[in-house]
């Protein structure tokens, strides 16, 4: 099963996937270094403009806020802030029957699991916070702030010098086993016993039986068992 990360990597190396391994490693290093430089510059510009979060963050929060309007809240403990959230409509992203989930604000847990996975208040946490007049932003970790993201992009990559300036490699070099090298030219010859599936369709004899004599390859024109009328 492929993941979003692997699909993203495949799209980045679409034009270099047929290159040798050394070229792929070099392309990975250069693309990552350029990505960190560009993202760091963009994040710093957003901080100077007065922003605290990315637009994607606000889109996710607004989507959860709209979905929370269809939930019903039942508070069970006003001191520990525990709730039972009942859905009245099926979610649009993952179509399923409406269900009921527990929300524990103090322990920052929700039975739906989205809050623990994404570390963002889901629709159930949103409606629970709204019922007790608590700002949902208090349950958003600092790692989503632009200042924290900027520190991540501050990591710099070292410059690669010219190959003539590299130190001599004195460690044992690894290579393919010469005993397993194929010396014959052309396509490899299979040692597997051929079966009917290996036969060419043009060379494969006809398996259809004639209706009168029940023999393979016979027809009304060439069947010797049928006397001419």
Steps between C-alpha positions, in 0.01 A plus 500: 500500500643836399486800731474870428868541587612241246273650234649844568852362465407328173366826357822682591721241329280450196770629264797339677373155595687338210836643614763305699478483880775760545304750290183433702685564827646823362161614371340423838763707682469800268119499493476475880749782550312722255167413665623597848636831369178592318266393781710682757486819294121470458444434870713796602306728263168383651627572852602852399151556357347419841375146437528233768377191313483369145179530301469123496469508878207742490331297225514187717369688805213656304403162355484347849303800626237462227468127560458553875173688444326167434611336830311467828693552826436322829725611787572235764758666727528876525825483701692259275325617181383163369233486232304264278470639148221359280513550126181572311642488146756285320838669444571614145865388494441143622141393429380284790197481729479763776662381822564604860844589641651592836701822537734565796634853477739482795673190368462629142343182365213419270375152415483594132882505494547791262606738778774264618619432145507855359539691830229738379157538667251290307132588468419312823760695698380820338139458611613394850708816536212709373261358761726610791618828340859386453712621210598197285833669423611416854515135393717569193868418561774751424645288222240643258620859547710660229774578750542133584495402132764763423738335750457174311598662169801671659699178462750558219657252262873482437640596162643224286850571375634402159592136453866592456503627861354186651712285728614168367273214592716243680229265627431165333289539192197282447400360165289226341600138532689410177390139532140605458569722202324399181757460224264399220363774280137560429194421708531240776384150414247353738555147630137455592310223322270665243129440523200587284497857625853552359395413147443773248141551399598455134688177572246360742286234331130552492327335796153532357326170428287431196139437599450176300821303556611675820861529378737796540573705190228337288232692318225427250739566212795281604357234731598153363240327714211656316410328176431737212133521410 
